[in-house]
Amino acid sequence: MTESPATTEADTTGTSGKPSVLFVCVHNAGRSQMAAAYLAHLAGDAVEVRSAGSEPADRVNPAVVAAMAEEGVDVSAETPKILTVDAVRASDVVITMGCGDTCPVFPGKRYLDWTLDDPAGQGVEAVRPIRDEIRRRVEGLIGELTGP
């Protein structure tokens, strides 16, 4: 995907009758894991949540695990997953976070690109502001997807 991908507006409800969101970053070890965890935590079962990476890491970034634990969100058991065409097809909204041109584009999907610092190699102090910005964006997304 490019830095500012074209957004295609779509009906935001999947086959289950609820909206589905896929978060994508390169390693699926930081930004996309935090976003998916926040969306699942804050929206409950009102939204289907997926995350993936174009080049998944072996594990979630330990600083991300620690920063999310501070918020009462446990991502310690999560494992990075490879981005698949099926995951994109199954999602109404695809949010990229620096995955480059590797994210497949399908008509009828809504695409957003969230420009966020990469927490890779950073400590908890550096991850906290990234985490907080992701939470802010996820809260806005929930409002868009589920209404008031």
trRosetta pair geometry for C-beta under 8 A, 3 or more apart (Angstrom, degrees):
i j d omega theta_ij theta_ji phi_ij phi_ji
1 5 4.5 -42 -167 -66 108 131
1 96 4.9 174 50 3 152 174
1 99 6.4 56 26 72 106 91
1 100 6.9 123 43 116 61 23
1 101 6.1 177 6 -110 25 38
1 102 7.7 -55 -2 44 72 46
1 103 4.6 -8 -29 46 109 116
1 105 7.2 123 -95 -64 89 108
1 111 7.0 -168 -130 -176 137 134
1 113 6.3 -174 132 -87 132 119
2 5 5.5 143 51 -76 77 65
2 101 7.1 30 -61 -90 55 84
2 113 7.8 -87 91 -57 52 161
3 113 6.5 158 174 131 35 158
3 115 7.3 27 -164 -82 89 118
4 113 6.3 -137 -109 44 32 137
5 96 7.0 78 -1 29 138 134
5 105 7.4 -164 -164 -99 129 127
5 111 4.7 -65 109 129 130 133
5 112 7.9 -175 61 -130 107 6
5 113 5.4 124 14 -36 96 118
6 111 6.9 62 84 60 50 126
7 110 6.1 16 -168 -158 89 71
7 111 5.5 -147 -112 63 55 71
7 112 6.6 33 -105 -78 112 61
8 107 6.4 -147 -166 -150 163 49
8 108 6.4 -37 134 -23 131 7
8 109 5.8 67 70 68 118 50
8 110 6.1 -133 78 -95 61 41
8 111 6.3 51 20 6 81 93
9 110 6.0 27 -122 -96 33 100
10 92 5.9 -158 98 -165 122 82
10 93 7.9 -166 56 -71 112 62
10 108 4.7 87 -112 175 123 57
10 109 5.6 -28 -15 -111 152 15
10 110 5.1 -132 26 -36 96 84
11 92 7.1 -89 99 -140 56 122
12 19 4.3 -3 152 -111 92 115
12 92 4.7 117 -145 147 52 144
12 93 6.3 16 -132 -41 101 106
12 110 6.8 -16 -91 3 94 140
12 144 7.8 169 -86 133 176 90
12 145 5.7 -133 147 -128 142 77
13 17 5.9 -13 -180 -166 119 30
13 18 6.2 -72 -140 -141 84 5
13 19 5.6 -68 -92 -70 48 60
13 92 6.8 68 0 -80 9 155
14 17 7.5 -45 73 10 60 20
14 18 6.6 -16 40 73 90 49
14 19 6.6 106 -9 -145 86 22
14 20 4.1 29 -33 -6 141 118
14 48 6.2 -40 29 27 146 138
14 90 6.9 38 -142 176 138 64
14 91 7.4 -57 -83 -130 128 25
14 92 5.4 -126 -60 -40 84 107
16 20 7.4 97 31 -56 113 112
16 48 6.3 108 40 -47 143 131
18 45 7.7 173 -11 148 180 66
18 46 6.0 -167 -151 177 131 42
18 47 6.0 -149 154 -100 112 32
18 48 6.1 130 93 -20 104 86
19 46 7.9 17 39 141 90 74
19 47 5.2 -25 77 -124 90 87
19 48 7.1 -152 106 29 42 79
19 92 5.3 -95 -154 50 75 146
19 93 6.8 20 177 0 112 112
19 145 4.4 -115 46 -161 162 114
19 146 7.4 -119 19 -63 126 68
20 47 7.0 152 -99 -176 32 71
20 48 3.8 -19 -110 69 88 114
20 49 7.6 -154 -153 -62 63 24
20 50 7.0 30 177 -1 99 106
20 90 6.4 -77 132 139 157 75
20 91 4.8 -129 118 -128 103 56
20 92 5.0 119 53 4 73 90
20 93 7.3 177 93 28 49 74
21 36 8.0 -174 102 -109 103 71
21 39 6.1 -106 69 -171 141 165
21 47 6.1 8 5 170 109 121
21 48 7.1 162 22 85 60 62
21 49 5.8 -10 65 -114 93 61
21 50 7.0 -173 96 34 48 72
21 91 6.2 60 -148 -156 11 111
21 92 7.0 -44 -71 58 51 83
21 93 4.7 -19 -111 71 78 105
21 94 7.8 168 -160 -84 56 27
21 95 6.6 9 -173 -1 102 110
21 141 7.2 68 -108 162 156 137
21 145 7.4 -67 -50 -87 120 154
22 50 4.4 -21 -107 77 77 108
22 51 7.0 155 -163 -92 58 32
22 52 6.6 -13 -171 15 106 104
22 87 5.6 122 -123 153 140 97
22 88 6.3 -119 58 -100 166 49
22 90 7.7 104 -57 77 124 81
22 91 3.8 -77 -16 -79 109 166
22 93 7.2 179 27 93 65 55
22 94 4.9 -13 66 -114 105 71
22 95 7.1 175 87 27 52 67
23 31 7.5 -145 167 124 119 78
23 32 3.9 162 126 -147 103 82
23 33 8.0 -157 98 -37 133 21
23 35 4.3 160 -120 87 157 127
23 36 5.0 -136 31 -54 132 89
23 39 7.7 175 -34 1 127 138
23 49 7.7 0 -2 -168 104 87
23 50 7.2 180 23 94 66 55
23 51 4.4 -19 66 -109 96 88
23 52 7.8 153 82 24 54 56
23 95 5.1 -21 -109 71 66 102
23 97 6.8 14 -176 -8 89 119
24 28 7.6 -44 -143 -81 48 93
24 32 5.8 23 -115 -101 6 141
24 51 7.2 175 -76 -158 40 59
24 52 5.5 -16 -107 71 82 80
24 53 6.8 150 -158 -98 66 35
24 54 7.0 67 179 -38 107 84
24 83 5.7 49 -131 -101 117 128
24 94 6.6 7 -1 -175 120 92
24 95 7.0 166 23 85 73 49
24 96 4.9 -28 72 -109 103 67
24 97 6.7 172 87 22 49 76
24 99 4.7 -27 135 -37 105 153
24 103 5.5 121 104 -98 163 123
25 28 6.1 158 62 -71 81 45
25 29 8.0 -106 88 31 119 57
25 30 6.7 -76 93 63 157 83
25 31 4.6 112 -60 63 156 109
25 32 4.2 -155 7 -24 99 107
25 53 5.8 -27 80 -110 60 89
25 54 7.9 -104 127 8 28 87
25 96 7.4 131 -82 -168 50 56
25 97 4.1 -35 -85 75 100 103
25 98 5.7 28 -142 60 85 87
25 99 5.7 -151 -139 -65 23 89
25 118 7.8 152 -174 -118 131 90
26 53 5.7 27 128 -162 24 103
26 54 5.4 -48 -132 47 51 99
26 55 5.4 -11 176 43 81 94
26 98 6.1 -50 -25 112 99 94
26 99 5.7 173 -68 -113 55 60
26 100 7.3 57 -88 -2 98 101
26 118 7.8 -1 28 -124 120 128
27 30 6.7 49 72 6 110 93
27 53 5.0 -36 133 -153 9 155
27 55 6.2 -32 -89 88 58 77
27 56 6.1 91 -167 -143 47 31
27 57 4.0 35 -176 -31 110 102
27 61 8.0 81 104 -46 134 101
27 80 6.2 -58 157 -128 65 151
27 120 6.6 100 17 -84 149 124
28 32 5.2 -52 -121 69 61 132
28 33 6.4 101 174 -49 58 91
28 51 5.8 142 -144 140 100 98
28 52 5.5 -57 -90 179 138 22
28 53 2.9 -123 -19 -28 96 110
28 56 4.7 -27 42 -114 118 87
28 57 6.8 -158 63 20 68 81
28 80 3.8 128 92 -146 103 90
28 81 5.8 -112 154 42 164 56
28 82 8.0 -129 5 -75 150 23
28 83 7.8 -180 -53 -48 128 82
29 33 6.3 -11 -170 -14 14 134
29 53 7.1 8 -16 -60 72 156
29 56 7.3 126 -44 -161 92 63
29 57 3.9 2 -52 32 141 136
29 59 6.8 73 -131 102 114 38
29 60 5.1 174 -153 -128 68 40
29 61 4.8 103 144 -29 98 83
29 64 7.0 161 147 19 64 150
29 80 5.1 -33 -68 -72 78 127
29 120 7.2 72 81 -92 117 90
30 33 6.1 119 50 32 2 106
30 34 6.6 -11 163 -11 49 107
30 60 7.5 144 -66 -161 44 72
30 61 4.7 24 -81 7 90 137
30 64 4.9 -158 -124 -69 64 143
30 118 6.7 95 79 -167 154 63
30 119 4.0 -177 -158 52 137 110
30 120 6.1 -115 -26 -54 149 67
30 127 7.6 -125 -151 -128 107 110
30 130 7.7 -6 164 128 111 147
31 34 5.9 -58 -148 35 27 108
31 35 6.3 22 158 -16 64 109
31 97 4.3 -144 120 137 142 156
31 98 7.4 88 38 29 156 110
31 114 7.7 -175 174 93 129 117
31 116 5.4 142 -125 84 134 136
31 118 7.0 -76 -29 -120 121 54
31 119 6.7 159 -51 6 74 103
31 130 6.9 -89 -96 168 86 121
31 134 6.6 -175 -152 -89 72 134
32 35 5.7 -53 -143 39 33 111
32 36 6.1 32 158 -18 66 108
32 51 4.2 144 151 -159 104 114
32 52 7.0 -84 155 46 156 29
32 53 6.5 -173 38 -71 148 83
32 97 5.9 -167 -60 33 80 130
33 36 6.0 -56 -143 39 27 108
33 37 6.1 26 158 -18 63 111
33 51 5.9 151 -84 127 45 164
33 60 5.3 131 -140 -127 172 115
33 61 7.8 177 43 25 142 88
33 64 6.1 78 80 149 126 146
33 75 5.5 100 161 -169 113 145
33 78 5.6 138 -144 116 115 154
33 80 7.5 -71 -64 -88 119 73
34 37 5.8 -60 -146 39 27 110
34 38 6.2 25 157 -17 65 108
34 64 6.0 -117 -58 -159 103 110
34 67 7.7 -19 -106 93 125 117
34 68 6.1 -154 -116 -77 82 116
34 75 7.4 -74 -87 -46 50 162
34 130 7.4 119 43 124 168 95
34 131 5.6 -127 -154 -117 145 74
34 134 4.9 71 116 100 119 165
35 38 5.9 -56 -147 38 28 109
35 39 6.3 26 157 -18 64 108
35 51 7.0 140 72 -98 93 123
35 95 6.8 -125 157 93 157 137
35 97 7.3 177 -15 -41 145 145
35 114 7.7 144 -91 49 147 158
35 134 5.1 -115 -78 -167 77 117
35 137 7.5 -35 -120 86 107 113
35 138 5.8 176 -149 -74 71 116
36 39 5.8 -56 -146 37 29 110
36 40 6.3 25 157 -14 65 109
36 49 5.0 132 -156 166 81 116
36 50 6.9 -84 -121 111 126 14
36 51 3.8 -90 -43 -39 146 124
37 40 5.9 -57 -146 41 29 108
37 41 5.9 27 156 -19 65 114
37 68 5.9 14 106 -148 156 143
37 73 5.0 112 152 163 118 129
37 75 4.9 -67 -81 -78 150 113
37 78 7.3 -90 -71 -48 112 151
38 41 5.6 -59 -140 42 28 111
38 42 5.7 8 169 -4 68 116
38 73 6.7 -36 -80 -108 57 169
38 134 6.2 161 3 129 152 100
38 135 5.3 -153 -134 -106 148 68
38 138 4.3 124 113 62 125 172
39 42 6.4 -63 -132 47 22 97
39 43 5.5 -12 179 13 64 121
39 47 6.0 -81 168 91 106 137
39 49 4.9 155 97 -106 119 130
39 138 5.2 -129 -69 -154 75 119
39 141 7.1 -41 -105 90 109 130
39 142 7.1 177 -133 -70 74 98
40 43 6.9 -60 -113 52 15 88
40 44 7.6 60 -180 -105 48 13
40 47 7.8 -125 -90 79 47 95
40 49 4.7 -108 -64 31 91 157
41 72 8.0 136 -158 100 140 86
41 73 5.0 -63 -70 -110 156 115
42 138 6.4 124 37 130 144 116
42 139 6.6 -96 172 -92 163 70
42 142 5.9 -95 118 -63 117 156
43 46 4.7 -112 171 59 91 102
43 47 4.3 4 130 18 150 114
43 49 7.7 142 60 -53 124 118
43 142 5.1 -159 -80 -120 106 114
43 145 7.5 -4 -124 81 144 132
43 146 6.7 176 -138 -35 107 142
46 142 7.9 73 88 -150 129 95
46 145 7.8 129 130 116 105 112
46 146 5.3 26 152 -102 138 133
47 142 7.2 -113 -23 -116 145 78
47 145 5.9 42 -95 130 124 150
47 146 7.0 -91 -53 -56 104 110
48 91 7.8 -145 97 -112 110 71
50 87 5.4 -173 154 -160 150 105
50 90 7.3 86 -26 90 157 113
50 91 6.1 -110 40 -78 128 120
51 81 6.9 122 95 40 67 109
52 56 7.4 -71 -170 -72 62 112
52 81 4.9 -69 -113 93 74 95
52 82 6.3 0 -163 117 106 21
52 83 4.0 128 130 -88 125 62
52 84 6.9 -125 -139 8 160 66
52 87 5.4 93 -25 112 149 168
53 56 4.2 132 64 -82 119 66
53 57 7.2 11 73 -2 170 70
53 80 5.4 -19 15 -169 132 109
53 81 6.9 134 18 72 79 47
53 82 6.9 -63 67 -115 68 33
53 83 6.1 -127 84 -33 17 94
53 99 7.2 -164 -149 -113 54 110
54 83 5.3 -17 -84 15 51 134
54 99 4.7 134 -22 -163 123 99
54 100 6.7 -78 31 45 171 101
54 102 3.9 85 -128 88 135 154
54 103 7.2 -90 -73 -58 113 69
56 80 3.6 160 -164 137 103 114
56 81 6.0 -164 -95 75 149 10
56 82 5.3 -98 -8 -73 125 58
57 60 7.6 131 78 -83 123 24
57 61 7.5 59 70 -55 166 73
57 80 4.9 119 52 -11 68 162
58 80 7.3 53 50 34 6 123
59 62 7.8 29 118 -52 119 75
59 79 7.0 -57 -118 -126 54 69
59 80 7.0 -157 -115 -3 6 103
60 64 5.7 -107 165 77 96 123
60 65 5.7 111 109 -58 116 98
60 75 5.7 -147 170 134 168 108
60 76 7.4 -143 60 -122 133 28
60 78 5.2 64 -48 81 140 101
60 79 7.3 -115 -30 -106 91 27
60 80 6.7 161 -69 -45 62 85
61 64 4.0 82 74 2 99 110
61 65 7.1 -168 93 -10 52 81
61 119 5.7 156 98 111 168 111
61 120 6.5 -131 -93 -102 135 50
61 122 8.0 29 178 51 143 78
61 127 7.6 177 117 -102 131 140
62 65 5.3 -47 -148 32 39 116
62 66 6.4 37 154 -17 67 104
63 66 5.6 -52 -147 39 34 112
63 67 6.1 33 154 -19 66 107
63 119 6.3 -153 89 168 118 115
63 122 5.8 -139 91 94 165 70
63 123 5.5 -171 -114 -160 136 26
63 124 4.9 -153 -153 -68 88 57
63 126 7.5 8 164 61 151 88
63 127 4.7 163 140 -26 108 146
64 67 5.8 -54 -141 39 30 109
64 68 6.2 25 160 -14 65 109
64 75 6.7 -52 129 79 98 142
64 119 5.7 111 -69 109 99 152
64 127 5.9 -148 -84 -155 55 145
64 131 7.6 159 -137 -79 68 108
65 68 6.2 -62 -148 40 23 105
65 69 6.3 30 152 -25 62 109
65 75 5.6 -134 -110 75 66 90
65 76 5.1 77 -149 -87 123 72
66 69 5.6 -53 -147 31 30 115
66 70 6.9 39 152 -25 61 98
66 124 4.9 -69 100 -94 127 123
66 127 7.7 106 71 65 92 147
67 70 5.8 -46 -161 22 35 117
67 71 7.4 22 146 -7 60 104
67 124 5.3 172 -66 -145 88 82
67 127 4.3 -126 -43 112 154 121
67 128 5.5 -156 -136 -80 117 59
67 131 4.8 -157 148 -48 128 152
68 71 5.6 -61 -160 40 43 108
68 73 4.4 -78 176 82 97 99
68 74 7.2 151 119 -96 110 14
68 75 4.9 40 77 4 160 114
68 131 6.7 -159 -74 -132 65 131
69 72 7.5 52 -172 -74 36 16
69 73 7.2 -114 -80 64 28 51
69 74 6.4 48 -99 -98 78 61
69 76 7.6 39 -70 -42 113 106
70 124 7.9 111 -25 -168 136 123
70 128 7.7 -22 63 -108 154 100
71 131 7.1 -160 -29 163 138 131
71 135 7.5 -159 -132 -81 155 140
74 77 7.1 37 139 8 103 94
75 78 4.7 -31 -174 8 78 128
81 87 8.0 135 123 -78 126 155
83 87 6.4 -119 -155 57 55 136
83 88 7.5 45 -178 -43 95 102
83 99 7.2 84 -52 -159 158 146
83 102 6.7 112 68 129 148 110
83 103 6.7 -89 -178 -106 153 68
84 87 4.7 104 59 -1 82 99
84 88 7.4 -149 97 0 50 83
85 88 5.8 -58 -156 38 37 110
85 89 6.1 39 148 -21 70 108
85 104 5.3 26 -114 15 78 163
86 89 5.5 -53 -143 38 33 115
86 90 6.1 27 159 -17 66 111
87 90 6.0 -60 -144 40 27 108
87 91 6.5 21 157 -20 61 115
88 91 6.0 -69 -150 35 30 109
88 94 5.9 14 -135 -92 84 139
88 103 6.9 142 -96 -174 133 81
88 104 5.0 -174 46 68 168 102
88 106 6.1 142 136 -2 110 118
88 109 7.0 -26 174 -98 86 166
89 106 6.3 91 -97 -34 63 167
91 94 5.5 106 103 -71 133 79
91 109 6.8 53 96 -137 81 118
92 109 6.7 177 -173 -135 29 69
92 110 6.5 18 147 22 72 101
93 109 7.2 153 -102 -176 23 81
93 110 4.6 -25 -109 72 75 106
93 111 7.8 168 -160 -82 57 26
93 112 6.9 7 -175 5 101 108
93 141 7.7 163 129 -159 161 117
93 145 7.5 -93 -8 -89 148 118
94 103 6.6 150 158 177 135 132
94 109 5.6 25 -1 161 110 130
94 110 7.2 167 24 84 65 52
94 111 5.2 -17 69 -108 97 72
94 112 7.5 172 88 29 50 65
95 111 7.9 157 -88 -160 36 47
95 112 4.7 -14 -112 70 79 101
95 113 7.5 162 -162 -94 58 23
95 114 5.8 23 179 -8 107 110
95 141 7.7 -41 -65 -106 149 150
96 99 4.9 -105 -153 23 105 106
96 103 5.4 -108 -89 -24 127 161
96 111 7.2 8 -3 -168 105 94
96 112 7.3 -177 26 91 67 50
96 113 4.9 -22 69 -112 98 75
96 114 7.3 176 83 26 44 68
97 113 7.6 159 -81 -162 34 60
97 114 5.2 -20 -96 70 85 94
97 115 7.8 159 -142 -100 61 19
97 116 5.5 -21 -153 36 109 111
98 115 7.5 92 -59 -126 90 55
98 116 7.4 -108 -17 54 115 72
98 118 6.4 -83 69 -74 167 105
99 102 5.4 -100 153 55 97 100
99 103 5.1 83 94 -42 133 107
100 103 7.9 150 77 -6 51 84
103 111 8.0 137 120 -134 135 120
105 109 7.3 -150 -160 55 58 125
105 111 6.8 -24 -124 -63 95 150
106 109 5.1 77 72 -10 87 123
114 134 7.8 89 148 -111 152 73
114 137 6.0 75 -125 -178 137 167
116 130 5.8 98 175 -148 111 94
116 133 6.2 168 -123 99 108 130
116 134 6.7 37 -120 -70 158 89
117 126 7.8 -106 124 168 141 97
117 129 7.8 38 37 93 134 102
117 130 5.3 -109 65 -90 96 115
118 122 7.9 157 111 -13 60 121
119 122 4.8 -101 -163 44 59 123
119 126 6.8 154 -133 111 74 97
119 127 4.6 54 -137 -109 126 91
119 130 5.3 -148 -65 64 104 162
122 126 3.7 -107 -174 85 122 132
122 127 5.5 150 105 -54 117 80
122 130 8.0 104 78 -1 158 139
123 126 5.6 94 56 15 64 98
123 127 7.0 -124 111 -6 33 97
124 127 5.4 -60 -141 39 35 112
124 128 6.5 51 160 -40 68 94
125 128 6.3 -40 -156 8 26 115
126 129 7.3 -57 -171 30 38 98
126 130 7.4 29 143 -8 65 112
127 130 5.5 -66 -158 44 46 113
127 131 5.8 51 148 -27 78 107
128 131 5.5 -55 -145 36 30 115
128 132 6.3 28 158 -19 65 106
129 132 5.6 -51 -143 37 34 112
129 133 6.4 35 157 -18 65 104
130 133 5.9 -57 -151 37 30 109
130 134 6.4 31 151 -19 64 106
131 134 5.7 -57 -150 35 29 112
131 135 6.5 31 152 -21 65 104
132 135 5.6 -48 -149 32 33 113
132 136 6.6 37 151 -21 63 103
133 136 5.6 -50 -150 33 34 114
133 137 6.5 30 153 -14 65 106
134 137 5.8 -59 -149 40 32 108
134 138 6.1 32 154 -20 68 108
135 138 5.7 -56 -144 38 30 111
135 139 6.3 34 156 -22 65 104
136 139 5.9 -54 -151 32 27 112
136 140 6.8 26 151 -15 61 106
137 140 5.7 -55 -153 37 35 112
137 141 6.3 38 149 -22 67 106
138 141 5.4 -52 -146 36 35 116
138 142 6.4 42 153 -25 66 99
139 142 5.8 -47 -150 29 32 114
139 143 6.9 34 150 -18 60 103
140 143 5.7 -54 -156 33 35 114
140 144 6.6 34 149 -17 66 105
141 144 5.6 -55 -151 36 36 112
141 145 6.1 24 156 -13 69 112
142 145 5.9 -63 -142 43 29 106
142 146 5.7 -16 176 18 69 116
143 146 7.0 -68 -119 53 17 82
143 147 7.5 22 -173 -150 51 6
143 148 7.2 26 -151 -85 86 51
